[in-house]
Amino acid sequence: MEQTLTMSDKRWPRWLSFVAGLGMVVASLLTIEHFYAANFPTSIFKGSFCDINTFFNCDSSAFSEISDIAGVPLGFFGLLVGALVMLGAVFPSPSFERTNKSISLVNALGVVILALYSMIGLGSLCLLCSGFYVFSLLSCYLFWRYGIDGDQPFPAGWFRPSVKHLVTYGVVLLAGAFGFAHYTEARRDAQSGGVAARAAKDFYKLELVEWPSFISPFWTAKATEEFEEAPIRIVEFADLLCSDCLYLHQQLQRLKSEFEGQVNIAFQFFPLEGRCNDVVEKDLHPGACDMSYAAAYDPDQFLAIHDEIFQNFEQARRQEEWRQALPARFGVEAALTDPATRELVHRMIETGREYERTSERFAHGIRSTPTMIINNRMIIGTLPYEQLRAIFQALIDEHERDDRRFMESWVE
């Protein structure tokens, strides 16, 4: 009898193929769910899905340019492949198996490329994506080891798909992609509507917290001389080599111009590197301490260095040579050994101990970056532009109402 994965008397390879397809389906559904939760959250209480370390970081993948194609989450394509593998195991036929065998090889090559890009290009790897990668490679292995046409040389042994099946797959793919693209657009539009309004409402439900005992003298936005005089006041606990901090930086850049003259943002250095930070048990970003020292050494150079690092983030994060050359470019070589600079940065880091724990896993409230304290309310993690804008606008409206009440009382 000719070798075949789904039609032979050996049942266990067939059902193992079904399990591989099921694993792809489940992993894909979870990645789709996380794509929408990360990019279009319905509440500011939605935290990061992956808070293990910077390498296993689902948010980095969800925010990246490879997370979707024209608004269609990448997970949809994996969902379709997994479903085909499952159907092929339940309703076997030679044409079905040949088509799935071809698709499994293309899919396996795709996941290898995505995994390499995630690890090398993004410096992180989504746990949910990793699950899909494992089941995809298992499926491809089963087709290689037990699949039909195994005695044929490459490429004939792999690329004999049924045109009828491919056309059917193509129609389903286009229909599903069309639906997902419109759904993504609807979720994006909702961010500036009801979701944004809910974000502002949720913000006011957060408990009030005190400002840090020492607020950074390094500001990325300055509306007033005194920190607490601005309508919008933010202490941003951040790490210059944190990918989610880069995402927040990009949102704040838009908002600073839109709310110009109304926002004070103090950059509270909180590098997640064990060399200088023992407030949290995370040693994630090699070089983050030195980048903090370089930025904190000369107040007149702070913004330039801060922006230079974020504008060249991939080099700053991955190339030790780039980080070593940075202080010389700005004439702050002494920053790396200057006791006063180290003490200043350490003083800001230590303020992370001042907040009560917000997770059983961590001893203190400031447990990761970015963490923002906005007008005495703490937000852990990042938010999309639309939600932050709604919070900013609500604070401006509140400030204007208070001003009107003050004037009315004064006139009376």
C-alpha positions, 0 to 999 in steps of 0.5 A: 500500500502506498505511504499516506498520513491520513488514509493508512491503517496506522491510525496514530499518525493520522490522529497526531496530525489532527492534534497538530492541526488543533494545536495550530487552531488554538494557538492562532485563536489566542494570538488573534485575541491578543492582537486585538486586546493589545492594540485595541483594548476595551479597558485600561485595566487590561494588562500585558499578557506576557510579563515574563521577560523582555524575550518572551514578550507577546506585546512586542509581537502584537505591536510590531509591523508583522502582527497583521497584513492590511488589518488582518491578524497574522493569526487568521492565516494560521487558523485556516492552515490548522483547520485544513489539517484537522479536516484533512485528518477527519475527511481524508482523500489523496487530493486533500492530503497532497494539498495539505502537504504542500501548504504544510511546507509553505507554512513551516517555511513561513514560521521559521522566517517569522521566528527568526525575525522575532528573535533577531529583528524584534529581540523577543518571542511571543509564547502564543506564536511559539506554540503555533510554530511548534505545532506547525513544524510537527505537522510538516514533519508528519507529512514528510515522514508519513505523507503521500508521495513520500517516494517522489523526489522534491519538489514533486513529492511536495507540490502536487496540490489539487487545483479545486482545493486551492481555489476553495481555500483561496475563496475562504481565505479572501472572505475571511481576510475581508471580514477580519480587515473590516472588523479591525477597522471597526475596532480601530474606529471604536477606540476614538468613540465609546472605548475612548470614553470608557478609558477616561471613565476607567481612569477615574476609577483608579485609586489615588496614589502619592507622587514619588518622594523624588520626582525626576528633574529630567522632563520630556514635556514642560508646560510650567516651571513647577511640576504640579501646576500643569493640567496634565502631570505625568511621572513616567517610570521608563527604561530607555531600552524597553520596547514597550517604552518606545511604543509609549514614547511614540504615543506621547510624541503625538500627544505632546504636540496636541496638548502643547503647553498643558503637559508636564512629563517627568522621565523617572529613570527605571532601567530594568538591569540588575547592575543598578536596579534591585527594586525589581528582580528583573535583569532584562536590558543589558546596557540600560544602566549606562544609557540612563547614566549618559542621559542623566549626566548633563541636563542640557543634553538629556532630551537629545540623548533620550530622543537619539536612543529611541530614534535608533532603538534597534541599534541601541538595544542590540549593538554594544558598540553603538551604546559604547559610542553614544557618550563620546558623541555627546561629550558625556564620557564621564557619565559612566563613572560619575558618582553623582550621576549614579546616585541621582539615577539610583535615587529615582529607581528607589522611588519604585519601592514606595508603592504598594504591590499590585501583583502577587509576583512582585514586591512593589507597585512599580514592577515593570516599564513603562508605568505612568502616574498621571495626575496621581493615578497609576497606569501599568503598561501602555495604552493606545493613542486614542485612549491616552488622548481621551484621558488627557482630554478628560483631565483638561476638561476637569481643569477648565471646570475647576477654573470656572468654579474658582472664578464663579466663587471669586466673583460671588 
